[in-house]
């Protein structure tokens, strides 16, 4: 009887306990926080602090769903006059972020594809800064940028340096050519042997392909994994003004290239054939690569273009140039080129011009490959598509299985 009484008291006590409530710092997502901020009206400072602490567990920017993100800048008690954001999604033209009441809390909503990857920066009181709450950064041509990777974007693994594999050798070469003598670095593949013969890949913007695109690491990994043949990489820097060096209304670069190819073939055991040479580049380097395909077809069959600036020199834009798209329209189908393109859907004109160039190449029945990604004009895009290009041009051909 005594035990029954004790159980009854415990049972009644449980019903008398207060119902559990949603903790102050629990939120469904950013918009749940925003609704509570607008409706509660009291202790908003604490609500902001609670939200920032809650969001830190999930990361910044705030991903609301597969296709929606919110960039957030919060300065706490530090007074901020203005906050803007610029990135691939607005062509790096700063836009005002929305201020939350009178607080130093700013946000910017963005609808983006589930596989999008975008570079961005904040501009706080006129100063360009990285997102202080986002640890994910990527190197760019003008310094590091913060990175927004939407949920279905797959981060590249081929760019990761691996200690436990054989590595190629990088050597800076000094030349004394008649035409020009830019910086030149040569990559020799792992286990390089002089009695072998190797295909070659000529990279424009050589130092940046090495430092920003991690090209040597990518080559090492692809060769080790048997995804491409061992190749020799030639990384060439611009000579003088980049815009003039890669200007396809001038023959300066081509004159240099003539000397360079001869120099490389005489110095290293290369396969001295157009079918085993690749010329590639990004942006203006992509444009000059296209020009090489037309003007040095005897040297290069393979042309790789990452976000080629095919618009450069368009007279409608007030420039004088070589009109590369028109040159391709008028080119002979007998050039028999093999062409690889990539572009970001956030690159606007470059994306549209790449589509036009691809169509021209297909109409001439040239070997053509193209990939489009939901990204901008960035080394992030070029870095994670370089393996695709190299695998396209230099695939490792497996020996056929012979059954006895």
N, C-alpha and C positions, 0 to 999 in steps of 0.2 A: 504493500500500500504506500509505503514511504517512497519507493522508487517511482511509482506511478505519479505521485505528486510532483517529484522533481522534474520528471519528463514534461508534465503539463506546464510547469513554470517556464522551462526552456522554450517550449513550443510557442507559448504566448509572447515571450520576450522577442522571439524572432520576428513576429508580426509587428511588434512595436518599434523595430529598428527603422530609421529613415531610409527611403528609397535611394539607391545610388544615382548620382547625377553625373552628367558629362563634365569632366574636369575642365577647368578654365583654359588649360593649355592644350586641349584636344580639339582638332579641327578636321573637317572632312577634306578641305582643299583651300586654295587661296580665296575662292569666292565665298566660301562659308565664313572665313575670317572677315572678308569685306562686308558681308551682310551684317555680321555681329557688330562690327565697328560702327556701321551706320544706324543700327537700331538700338544698341545698348546706351550709347550716349554718355556713359560715365566710365571713369577710369580707363580711358582709351589708350593712354600711355602704356599701362600694364598689359592691355590687350595686344598691343603691337609687339611688346617684348615677348609675350607668351607665344605669339605667332612665329616670330623670328626663331625662337628657340625650337619650336615644333618643326618648322620647315627645315632647319639645319639637319634634322635626322634624315630627310629625304633629298636634300641637295638643292642648290640654286643653279640656274633659274628654276622656278616652280613648274613642274610638269603636271598639268591638270588632267590631261588625257593624251592619247596617242597623237593627237593633232593640235594640241593647244599648250602653249607655254606662257609664263609670265616672268619677265625680267624684273628684279627687285633691287632697289638701292636704298639702304637705310643707314643714316649717319648718327643715330642716337641723339645725344644732346648737342652735337656739333651743328651749328647753323649752316644750312645750305641755301644759297640763293636760287640755283637752278640745277637741274639734272637732265641730261639728254642721252640718247643712245644712238649709235651708228653701227652698221654691220652689213653683212652680205645681203640681208633682206631689204635694205633701203638704199643700196648702192653707196653706202658709207656717207650718206647725207644726214647729219644729225637731226633727230626728231625729239621734241619735248616729251619727257616722261610725265605721267599723271601724278600730281601731288596729292597725298592723302590729307585733306584738311589743311591745317597749318603745321603739320608735323614734318620732320625731315625724313619722310618716307615717300619714295617715288616708285611707280611701277609702269610697266609697258607690256600690254598683252600682244601675243602674236599667234596667228594660226599658221601652222607649218605642216608639211607632209610628215608622216610617221617615220620616214627614213632620212629626213633632212639632217644636215650637219652644217652649222653656220658659225662664222667668226663674228665677234662683236666687241665693242668697248663702250664704256660710259664716258660722258663728258660732264664733269662736275665743276660748276663755276668756271667753265672754260678750259679745264684741265682734262686731257684724255687719260683715262686710267683703266686698268683691268677691273673686272668684277671682283671686289675683295672677298666675296663669299663663295666664289666659284673656283675651286682648285684646278679645274681642267683648262689648260691653256695649250695653244698651238703656235709654233713659230711662223712668222710671216715676213714679208719683204721689208716691213717697216717696224719690226719688233714683234714681240709676242702679242697674241690676241686671246681673249677668253673664247671658250667654245661651248656652243649649245649643240648637243647631240640628242636628237629625238629618240624615243624608245626603241625603234626598230632599226636604227643605224647600227651597222656592224663595224666596230673599231678594227682597223687593220692590225694583223699580227706580224706581217712580213717586215714591218719597219722596226721591230724589236731586236736589238743586238743580242746575239747568243754567244756566250763565251765558249761553249763546248763544241764548236764547229770550226773547220778551217776557214781562214779569212784571206781575202785577196790583198794585194799590195798596191798602195797609192804612192805615186812618185810625181813630184813637180818637175816639169821639163822646161828648160830654157831654150828658146829657139832664136835663130837669127835669119828670119825670112826677109825677103825683099818687100813684101806687101805690108805685113803687120806682125806684131809679136805679143799677143795678149797672153794672160795667164793660162797655162796649160797643165792639166793633171791627168795622168794615165793610170787606169785601174787594170792590173793584171790579175786574172782569176786565181783562186786557190789551186795549188799544185801545178802552177804554170810551167810549161815545158817548151823549150825552143824548137823541139822537133815536131811539135804539133802545129796545126793551123787553126786560127780562131776567127769567128765573125767579129765585127766591130760595130759599136754604137757611139755616135758622135752627139754629145750633149751640148746645146747652147746654154748660156748662163751657168757654166760649169760649177763654179764655187757654190752657187745657191742650190743646185741640184744635189751637191754633196752635203751641205750643211742644213738645208731646209727640207729636202726631200729624202734624206737618208739613203741616197742611191747606192753607196757602197754596201751598206747593211742589207738592202733589198737584194742586190746582186749576190752577195754571199749566201743569203738564205735560200734564194731561188735555185742557185747552183747546187747547194748542199742537198736540197729536197728533191733534186732531179726534175725540176719544173722547166728549166731552160738549159741550153747548152752553155758551157763555159765561154764567155765572151771577153773581149778587151773593150773597156770603156774609155772614151776620150772626152774629157770635160774641159770645155773652152770658155773663158770669160769674155765679156765684151771688150772691145778695143776703143777707147775714147768714149764718146757719148753713145749709150746703148741704143737710143732711138735712131741714130744715124748708122750705127753698125749693123742693125737688123732692118735697115730700110731697103725694101726690095725694088726701089727705083735706082739703086746704086749697085755697082758690081764689085765693090770693095770686099765684101764678105766672101763672095764667090772666088775672087782672086786669091784670097787667103786660104780658102778651103782647098783649092787646087794644090797649093804647096803643102798644106797639112796632110792631106790624104797620101800624097807621095812620100812624105816624111815618115808617117806611121807605117806604111807598107814596107818601106826600106829598113825600118828600125826593128819591127816586131814581126813574128810569124803569123801574118794575117791571111785570110782568104781574100785575095785581091779581086773581088768580083762584086758587081752592083747588087747581086741577089743576096749577098751576105753582109751588106752595109746598111745601117739604119742611121738616119739623121732625124733628130727629134728636138722639140723645144716647147716652151710654154709662152702664151701670150704673143708678144712680138717675135719670140723665138719660134713659135708655131707658124707665124706668117713667113719668116725667112726659110723655115723648113719646107713649106709649100713651094716657095720660090726655087729652092734647091731641086725639088722634084721636077720642075720644069726645065731649069737651066743646066743642071748637072745630072741629067738622067742617065748619062753614061757611067756615073760614079755611084749613084744611089737609086735603087729601086724602091727601098722601104722608107716611108715618111711617116713620122709620128707627130701629132699635133695635140697638145693639151691646151684647151681654151685659146685656140689660135685667133689672133687679132686681125681677122681678115678684113675688117672695116678700115684699118689704118691706111691712109692714103686715099680715102674716098673723097672725091672732089665736092660732094654734096655737104661734107663736113668741114669744108674750107681748107683741106689739105691737098698737097701735091704728092702723089705716090704712084705705085705701080699697078693699082687696080687688079689685085691678085685674083679676085673672083672672075673678072672678065677674061684674064689670061687663061684661067682654067676652062672657061666656057669655050674659048677658041683653040684650046690645045688639041693635039692629035690623040686619038684613042690608042695609037701605036706606041705611046710612051710606056704602056704596060706597067703602071705604078701599083704598088701595094700600100694602102693608106689606112692609118688608124687615127680616129678622132675621139676626143672626149670634151664635154662642156657641161657647165652647170646651168640648171634652169633659172637660177637667180642672176645669171650674167647678161640677161636681156639681149642686147645687140649681138654679142658673141654667140649666144645660144642659137639665135635665128640665123646668123651667118654660117655657123657650123652645119646647120640643117641644109642650107643652100649648097655648101661645098660637098656635102655627102651626096646629095642628089646628083650633082654634076659628075662626081666620080662614078656613081653607079650607072649613070647613063652611058658612060664611056666603057663600061664593063671592066673597070679596074677592081682588083681585090680591095674590098672596103669593109672596115669594122668601125662601129660607133657605139659609144655608151654615154648616157646622160644621167646625171645625178642631181639631186635636190641640194645643191651647194652653190657657192659663189666663186668669184675669181680669186682663188687662194691656193697657197702651197699645200693646204690640207687636202684639197681635191686632187692636186697633181701627185702628191705623195702617195695617196692610197689607190691611185689608178696606174701607177708606173709598173707594177707587177703585171697587170693585165696586158699592157702594151708589150712588155718584154716577152711574155709567154706567147703572145700572138705572133711576133716576128721570129723568135728563137726557141720554139718548143723542143723539148727533148724527145726525140723520136726513139721509141722503144724498139729493140730488135724483135723481129717476128718469132713466135714460138714454133719450133720445128718438131713435129711428132714423128717418131720412128716406129 
